[in-house]
Amino acid sequence: MSLPFMKLGTLALRTLSKPIATRLKKQAAINPRFRTAIMAIAQANHRFTTTIQRRIYAHDTHVQIRPLDEERAVQVAGDLIGELFVFTVAGAVVIFEVQRSARSEAKKEETRKKEIEVMRQRDENLAKQMELLEHKLVELEKAIKAQALADSQTKEVKRANSSS
């Protein structure tokens, strides 16, 4: 019963993270202190991605990379922060789901172990009962043979007495 609610909750969390990320991007562009801090991040990201792209396409990597203008840097940094937020939320949801699944599997495994232990105990009890029944059967066979021997001796004595 809780499984559909958990799935719906995680889906809702992921869905809500996108508008929150958009809001974060807008706030990052408006706040002056945050704006100056993220510009450095945006410029570093720009240098990194440009260098990687130049290496991939076999272009010269020792060329001076022009910095982004202020508005473009703020926009790139805002996008980066928004994507990072969405990625973090999605990663947290995945980790939560994996842990929940692992706990569920551990409970199932524990239940299986208990069931196996119950079956093992029942098997041992049945083996003991079987051994006891085999022992009783041997005793009964001995008693029947003894009774048959006694009956045959009694018949011989009666025959011997009746012939005399």
C-alpha positions in Angstrom: 0.0 0.0 0.0 2.8 2.4 0.8 4.7 1.6 -2.4 2.4 3.7 -4.7 2.5 6.6 -2.3 6.3 6.5 -2.1 6.6 6.4 -5.9 4.1 9.3 -6.2 6.0 11.2 -3.5 9.3 10.9 -5.2 7.8 11.7 -8.6 6.2 14.9 -7.1 9.6 15.8 -5.5 11.3 15.5 -8.8 8.6 17.5 -10.6 8.7 20.2 -7.9 12.5 20.5 -8.1 12.3 22.0 -11.6 10.3 25.1 -10.7 12.5 25.5 -7.6 15.6 25.4 -9.8 14.1 28.0 -12.1 13.4 30.2 -9.0 17.0 29.7 -7.8 18.3 30.8 -11.2 16.2 34.0 -11.1 17.3 34.8 -7.6 20.9 34.2 -8.5 20.7 36.8 -11.2 19.1 39.4 -9.0 21.2 39.1 -5.8 24.3 41.3 -6.2 26.6 39.4 -3.8 25.5 36.0 -5.2 25.8 37.4 -8.7 29.5 38.3 -8.3 30.2 34.9 -6.7 28.6 32.9 -9.4 30.3 34.9 -12.2 33.7 33.3 -11.2 32.0 29.9 -11.3 30.6 30.6 -14.7 33.9 31.8 -16.1 35.7 28.7 -14.8 33.0 26.5 -16.2 33.3 28.3 -19.6 37.1 27.9 -19.7 36.8 24.2 -18.7 34.1 23.3 -21.3 35.9 25.3 -24.1 39.1 23.5 -23.3 37.4 20.1 -23.4 35.7 20.9 -26.6 38.9 22.0 -28.2 40.6 18.8 -27.1 37.8 16.7 -28.5 37.8 18.4 -31.9 41.7 18.5 -31.9 42.0 22.3 -31.9 44.8 24.2 -30.3 44.2 24.4 -26.5 46.9 27.0 -25.7 44.9 29.8 -27.3 43.6 32.5 -24.9 39.9 31.9 -24.1 37.8 35.0 -24.1 35.7 35.4 -20.9 31.9 35.5 -21.1 30.3 38.9 -20.8 28.6 39.6 -17.4 25.0 38.8 -18.4 26.0 35.6 -20.2 28.1 34.5 -17.3 25.2 35.1 -14.8 22.9 33.2 -17.2 25.3 30.3 -17.5 25.9 30.1 -13.8 22.2 30.3 -13.1 21.6 27.4 -15.5 24.4 25.5 -13.9 23.0 26.0 -10.4 19.5 25.0 -11.6 20.8 21.9 -13.3 22.9 21.0 -10.3 19.9 21.4 -8.0 17.7 19.2 -10.2 20.5 16.6 -10.5 21.0 16.6 -6.7 17.3 16.1 -6.0 17.2 13.3 -8.6 20.3 11.7 -7.2 18.8 11.9 -3.6 15.6 10.3 -4.9 17.6 7.5 -6.6 19.6 6.9 -3.4 16.4 6.9 -1.3 14.8 4.4 -3.7 17.8 2.1 -3.7 18.0 2.1 0.1 14.3 1.5 0.4 14.5 -1.4 -2.0 17.5 -2.8 -0.2 15.6 -2.7 3.1 12.7 -4.4 1.5 14.9 -7.1 0.1 16.6 -7.6 3.5 13.1 -8.0 5.1 12.2 -10.6 2.4 15.5 -12.4 2.9 14.9 -12.5 6.6 11.4 -13.9 6.1 12.8 -16.6 3.7 15.5 -17.5 6.3 12.9 -17.9 9.0 10.7 -20.0 6.7 13.7 -22.2 5.8 14.5 -22.6 9.5 10.9 -23.6 10.3 11.1 -26.1 7.4 14.4 -27.5 8.7 13.0 -27.9 12.2 9.9 -29.6 10.8 12.2 -31.9 8.7 14.2 -32.8 11.9 11.0 -33.5 13.8 9.7 -35.7 11.0 13.0 -37.5 10.9 12.8 -38.2 14.7 9.2 -39.3 14.4 10.1 -41.6 11.5 13.0 -43.1 13.5 10.7 -43.6 16.5 8.0 -45.3 14.3 10.7 -47.5 12.7 11.8 -48.5 16.2 8.2 -49.3 17.2 7.7 -51.3 14.0 10.8 -53.4 14.9 9.5 -53.9 18.4 6.0 -54.9 17.1 7.5 -57.3 14.6 9.5 -58.9 17.5 6.4 -59.1 19.6 4.4 -60.6 16.8 7.1 -63.2 16.1 7.3 -64.0 19.8 3.5 -64.3 20.0 3.4 -66.5 16.9 6.2 -68.7 18.4 4.3 -69.0 21.6 1.0 -69.8 19.8 2.7 -72.5 17.7 4.2 -74.0 20.9 0.9 -74.0 22.6 -0.7 -75.7 19.6 2.0 -78.4 19.7 1.5 -79.0 23.4 -2.3 -79.3 22.8 -1.8 -81.7 19.9 0.6 -83.7 22.0 -1.8 -83.9 24.9 -4.8 -84.8 22.7 -2.9 -87.6 20.9 -2.0 -89.2 24.2 
